[in-house]
Every structure is written in C-alpha cells, then in structure tokens.
Amino acid sequence: MMKTEEKFKQAIKTYNKIAGIYAKYSEDQLMQFQLSRFESLLPGKRILDAGSGSGRDVDYFLEDGFKPIGIDLSLGQIKEAKKRFPKGEFLKQDFRKTKFKDNSFDGIWCMVGFVHLPKTEIKKSLKEFHRLLDKDGIIYISVRKGKGSKEIKQEKYNNEPRTFYFYEKIDMEKLVHEANFKVISSESNDVWIELFVQKKD
C-alpha cells in the first residue's frame, strides 16, 4: 500500500504531466467572490499563493495592485505559470516548509492546496503559514468535503492518478484553531469547504 508522501509525490508527478491541460481547464474557473473578499480582508499587499498551479490567481492579484508570489511543487505547473503570466513571480517550493522569512506575508491564498494532504501534513502547513504571516494576516482555504481519501483518475486529465483527501467542516475548524488562527467564516456545500481565517498573536 502506498504511503502518504508517495501519494503526494504521485500527485505532483501527475501535475507535471498534465500542466498544459490543467491550465486550460482551470483558466475560466476564477473564484471572483472569494478572491475579492480575501483582498478586502488583507491588512497589507503581500500575498503568498500556496499551490499556485498555472498562475491564474497570481495574475488576478497583480492586476488588483497586490504583491503576490506563487509557489508550487510541480515544476510543470511553474513553467506553465511563467509562460502564461510573465509578470508574475513563481517559485518551486513546498508550502509545508518554505524558504521565506517570518512575517513575510499579509495573506495566504490556499485554494485547493490542501486537497492532496492528510491532516498531519495540513497541521505542518498551518504551522508554517502562522510563521509566514504578519500581524492579523489572513488565509483563505478550500478543501474537498467528505470522509477518508480516494484515488481519482479523470479522462480529461489522461486518467493520470491523484489521491484526494476529504474533510468535514468541523475537522478544518479544529485544525485552524489548534494552529492559533481564529475563524472569520466557515462554509460548506456538497463538494467544498471554504474558510477565511486570521492569525492570532
């Protein structure tokens, strides 16, 4: 049976293979309401897009006058982002342990960044996010709703495998509280859970 980190590496490998296709399918899925709300809550201009994929949201933040940096572990996605949005800054980094200094950002945008991670790795990531955020910093998080984990293959992505982890709203609220964040809002529908949270001192 595949271990957690192997499943995660498999997902990264898949994103390397499907980077171009993924960019094409995701370019029109801009989360306008969530992006605008996130921007309105920020205490400053510095944003980390944790799991920036093909760079779509970094471009959005740039257009609105913010200072975003996108990080991703998929080199294929980083290359795609740089090609599509040459004005953006994109780095190959693991958001569970980054190379940035303490208090480097006012906000962290983590849209679907956690979907391939179990609770233990989300805990690590949130601890790192707390270190990276300046006073009153904001995080947006979205994860898949449900229980357990499942390997999913989609025809549009050439049936390449990715393991997804699913959560309940109460799970995510507990995780952010334990990482010393306060929940501004927490909402869910049949598919997604979305949280806006703020760093506590």
C-alpha positions as CSV (number, residue, x, y, z in Angstrom):
1,M,0.0,0.0,0.0
2,M,1.3,3.4,-1.0
3,K,2.4,5.7,1.9
4,T,1.1,9.3,2.3
5,E,4.2,11.0,1.0
6,E,4.3,8.6,-2.0
7,K,0.7,9.5,-2.9
8,F,1.6,13.2,-2.6
9,K,4.6,12.8,-4.9
10,Q,2.5,10.8,-7.3
11,A,0.0,13.8,-7.5
12,I,3.0,16.2,-8.2
13,K,4.1,13.8,-10.9
14,T,0.6,13.9,-12.4
15,Y,0.5,17.7,-12.4
16,N,3.9,17.8,-14.2
17,K,2.4,15.6,-16.9
18,I,-0.9,17.4,-17.3
19,A,0.3,21.0,-16.6
20,G,-0.9,22.3,-20.0
21,I,-4.2,20.6,-19.9
22,Y,-4.8,21.6,-16.3
23,A,-4.1,25.3,-17.1
24,K,-6.6,25.1,-20.0
25,Y,-9.4,23.6,-17.9
26,S,-8.8,25.8,-14.9
27,E,-8.3,29.2,-16.6
28,D,-12.1,30.0,-16.6
29,Q,-12.7,28.8,-13.0
30,L,-11.8,32.1,-11.4
31,M,-13.3,32.4,-7.9
32,Q,-14.3,36.1,-8.2
33,F,-16.3,36.4,-4.9
34,Q,-13.7,34.6,-2.8
35,L,-10.8,36.5,-4.3
36,S,-12.5,39.9,-3.8
37,R,-13.4,39.0,-0.2
38,F,-9.9,37.8,0.5
39,E,-8.4,41.1,-0.8
40,S,-10.8,43.1,1.3
41,L,-9.7,41.4,4.5
42,L,-6.0,41.8,4.0
43,P,-4.1,44.1,6.3
44,G,-1.4,44.7,3.6
45,K,-0.4,43.9,0.0
46,R,1.9,40.9,0.3
47,I,0.3,37.6,-0.8
48,L,1.5,34.0,-0.9
49,D,-0.4,31.8,-3.3
50,A,0.3,28.4,-1.8
51,G,-0.2,25.8,-4.5
52,S,-0.4,28.4,-7.3
53,G,-0.8,25.9,-10.2
54,S,-0.9,27.6,-13.6
55,G,-0.8,31.1,-12.1
56,R,-4.3,32.3,-12.7
57,D,-4.8,33.8,-9.3
58,V,-1.4,35.4,-9.0
59,D,-2.3,37.3,-12.2
60,Y,-5.6,38.4,-10.6
61,F,-3.8,39.7,-7.5
62,L,-1.2,41.6,-9.7
63,E,-4.0,43.2,-11.7
64,D,-5.5,44.5,-8.5
65,G,-2.3,46.1,-7.3
66,F,-1.1,43.4,-4.8
67,K,2.3,41.8,-4.4
68,P,1.8,38.1,-4.9
69,I,4.3,35.2,-5.1
70,G,3.1,31.8,-6.3
71,I,4.7,28.6,-5.0
72,D,4.1,25.1,-6.2
73,L,6.0,21.8,-6.1
74,S,5.1,20.9,-9.7
75,L,7.8,22.2,-12.0
76,G,5.5,21.6,-14.9
77,Q,2.9,24.0,-13.3
78,I,5.6,26.6,-12.5
79,K,6.8,26.6,-16.2
80,E,3.2,26.9,-17.4
81,A,2.6,29.8,-15.0
82,K,5.7,31.6,-16.1
83,K,4.8,31.1,-19.7
84,R,1.2,32.4,-19.2
85,F,1.9,35.2,-16.8
86,P,5.4,36.5,-17.3
87,K,4.9,39.4,-14.9
88,G,4.2,37.0,-12.0
89,E,6.7,35.6,-9.6
90,F,6.6,31.8,-9.4
91,L,8.9,29.6,-7.3
92,K,9.2,25.8,-6.8
93,Q,8.8,25.4,-3.1
94,D,7.0,23.2,-0.6
95,F,4.5,25.2,1.4
96,R,4.9,22.8,4.3
97,K,8.4,24.3,4.8
98,T,9.2,27.4,2.8
99,K,12.3,29.5,2.4
100,F,10.7,32.8,3.3
101,K,11.4,34.8,6.5
102,D,9.0,35.1,9.4
103,N,6.1,37.6,8.8
104,S,6.8,37.8,5.1
105,F,3.1,38.0,4.0
106,D,-0.2,39.7,4.8
107,G,-2.3,36.9,3.3
108,I,-2.0,33.3,2.1
109,W,-4.3,32.1,-0.6
110,C,-4.6,28.3,-0.4
111,M,-7.3,27.4,-2.9
112,V,-7.3,23.6,-3.2
113,G,-3.6,23.5,-2.0
114,F,-4.6,21.0,0.7
115,V,-6.6,18.6,-1.3
116,H,-3.8,16.0,-1.6
117,L,-2.7,16.2,2.0
118,P,-3.9,14.3,5.1
119,K,-4.4,16.0,8.5
120,T,-0.8,15.6,9.7
121,E,0.5,17.5,6.7
122,I,-2.2,20.2,6.9
123,K,-1.1,20.7,10.5
124,K,2.5,21.2,9.4
125,S,1.4,23.6,6.7
126,L,-0.7,25.7,9.0
127,K,2.2,26.0,11.5
128,E,4.3,27.2,8.6
129,F,1.6,29.7,7.5
130,H,1.4,31.1,11.0
131,R,5.1,31.7,10.9
132,L,4.9,33.4,7.5
133,L,2.0,35.7,8.2
134,D,2.4,39.1,9.7
135,K,0.1,40.5,12.4
136,D,-3.6,39.9,11.6
137,G,-2.7,38.1,8.4
138,I,-5.5,36.3,6.5
139,I,-5.7,32.8,5.0
140,Y,-8.3,31.5,2.5
141,I,-8.5,27.7,2.5
142,S,-10.7,25.4,0.3
143,V,-10.8,21.6,0.7
144,R,-13.0,18.8,-0.6
145,K,-15.9,17.8,1.6
146,G,-16.3,14.2,2.7
147,K,-14.6,11.4,4.5
148,G,-11.3,9.5,4.0
149,S,-9.3,9.5,0.8
150,K,-9.7,8.3,-2.7
151,E,-7.5,7.9,-5.8
152,I,-9.2,9.7,-8.7
153,K,-8.5,9.4,-12.4
154,Q,-10.2,11.7,-14.9
155,E,-10.4,11.2,-18.6
156,K,-9.8,14.9,-19.3
157,Y,-6.5,14.6,-17.4
158,N,-5.5,11.4,-19.4
159,N,-6.5,9.2,-16.4
160,E,-3.4,10.1,-14.5
161,P,-3.8,9.3,-10.8
162,R,-4.2,11.8,-7.9
163,T,-5.2,10.9,-4.3
164,F,-7.6,13.3,-2.8
165,Y,-8.3,13.7,1.0
166,F,-11.7,14.7,2.2
167,Y,-12.8,16.7,5.3
168,E,-15.8,17.8,7.3
169,K,-16.2,21.4,8.3
170,I,-15.6,20.6,12.0
171,D,-12.3,18.9,11.1
172,M,-11.0,22.0,9.4
173,E,-12.2,24.4,12.1
174,K,-10.4,22.3,14.7
175,L,-7.2,22.3,12.7
176,V,-7.1,26.0,12.3
177,H,-8.0,26.7,15.9
178,E,-5.1,24.3,17.0
179,A,-2.7,26.3,14.8
180,N,-3.7,29.5,16.5
181,F,-6.0,31.1,14.0
182,K,-9.4,32.4,14.5
183,V,-12.2,31.6,12.0
184,I,-13.7,34.6,10.3
185,S,-16.1,32.4,8.3
186,S,-16.5,28.7,7.6
187,E,-18.9,27.5,4.9
188,S,-19.6,24.3,3.0
189,N,-21.7,22.9,0.2
190,D,-22.0,19.3,-1.2
191,V,-18.5,19.4,-2.6
192,W,-16.3,22.1,-1.0
193,I,-15.5,23.6,2.4
194,E,-14.2,27.2,2.5
195,L,-12.6,29.0,5.4
196,F,-11.4,32.6,5.9
197,V,-9.2,32.6,9.0
198,Q,-7.0,35.2,10.7
199,K,-3.7,34.9,12.6
200,K,-3.9,35.3,16.3
201,D,-0.9,36.7,18.3
